[in-house]
C-alpha cells in the first residue's frame, strides 16, 4: 500500500472539514488521534478536538477515498447541554451540537 498512516489521517481530516464546510482556519482545532491500517487496503482514522471527549472514526481506503458513513461517538448526549462548547469557534460548536443530537 502506498498510502501512509499520516496520509490517511490528513485525508480523513480534510474529509471532515469538507463534510461540515468548516473553514480552513479552524482546521487547527482538530487532532489526528490515531490512524491504524486494517487489512490490506484501508485505515481507520480517529479524529478529535483536544479537551473534548467527542470522536470521529473515518475509514480511508488505499484509493484515498473516505467512507461517507463515518462514526461519531460522544459520552455527552444532546440533552445534557452545551456549556462545554463555549470556548470553540461558533461553527465547531454547531457541528458538535448537531453530531451529539443525532448520534
N, C-alpha and C positions, 0 to 999 in steps of 0.2 A: 504494500500500500504506500502510495506517495504522500498521502495526507498525514501530517504530523498531529500530535496531540495539541500543540499550540495553534496550528492552523484550524483544527476543528473547533477549539474554543473561540477563536476570533470569528469564525463563520457563524457560530451559534449566537454570539453577542450581536453581530451585525443583523442576524435574522430577527432577534427580539426587538432590536431598535426599529427595524422596518415594520415589523408586525404591529407595533404600537405607535408608529410615527413619532418616536422620541427624537428630539433634536440632538444633533451630533455633540453639542456642548454638554449634554447630560450623560454622555457615554461613560465618563469617568466615575459616575456613581456606582456602576456595576463592577463586579469582580467575577472572574472565572474561578470557581472553587475547585472544580476538578474536570478532567477530560480523560475518559478511560476508553481504550479500544475494546470493543466487544465483538467477538467473532473475527472475521477476516475483512469485513467491509464497512464497518460503521463504529462511530464513537458515541458515547453518551456524555453530554456536557452538562455540568451543574453550574448555574449562574445565580448570583445573589447580589444584594445590596448590603454592604458592611453595616453591622449593627442591627439588622433586621432578620427575623427568622424565616422569611419567605424565600422560596427556592423555585427556580425553573429548571426542568430537565428536558434537554433537547437532543434528539437523535440527529447526528450528522453523518451522512453517507460518504463513502470514498469518492463519490462524484462531486462533493462539495455542496450537495443539496441538503436541506433540513426537512425533517418530517414536520408538516404543519400541525400535527396533533401532539404538541408538546404537553408535558405535565407540569402543573403548578401545585406546590404544597405550601401550607402555612398552618402553624398551630393557632393562629388568630383568625377567628371567623368574622364575617361581616357584621354580625350582631354584637360584637364586643367593642365597637367604637373605633375611632381612628386617631386618637390623640398622639400615638407614636409617629404619625406621618407628618407632623407639623414642620419638622426640620428638612423635609425633602422639597425639591422643586415641585411646583403645582402639578405638572403633568405626571411626574413619577408617583406622586400621591394618588392621583386619579387612577393610574394603572393598577396600583396595589389595591385600591378600593374595589375596582372592577374585578380583579382576579380573586380577591378574598370573597366577594359576594357571589361569584359564580362557581367556585370550587367546593 
